[in-house]
Amino acid sequence: MNDPIVTLNVTAVFEGMKEVELTARIGRAEAQGDGWACPVELAPVYAQPMVVRGVDSFHATWLACSLVLKLLGQLRKEGAALRSADGSEFPVDAYLAGLGSDAAGG
């Protein structure tokens, strides 16, 4: 992906203490047909970039960010420990806070 607008680096520590450096990149949303498309990468977990589609650029970018967090959450659920660059636990829950049913004030 050329010129990502968002980048996130996380270390996944798997069983046996194998560490894998993960890089999430989100590209600029672009109009396509009657919606918008936003490219997403999570390397090296997914070799090919994914495309998330939304009704406008904000929606597509929001969904792309949400996808990255869901994928990281799935890795954690499968037993991987996620670490920030400083070695501390990556705060997936803090990133997800407020995204429940009360996020829209309802």
Secondary structure, DSSP 8 states (H G I E B T S, - for coil): --S-SEEEEEEEE-GGG-EEEEEEEE---EEETTEEEEEEEEETTSSS-EEEEESSHHHHHHHHHHHHHHHHHHHHHTT-EEE-TTSSB--HHHHHTT-SGGGGT-
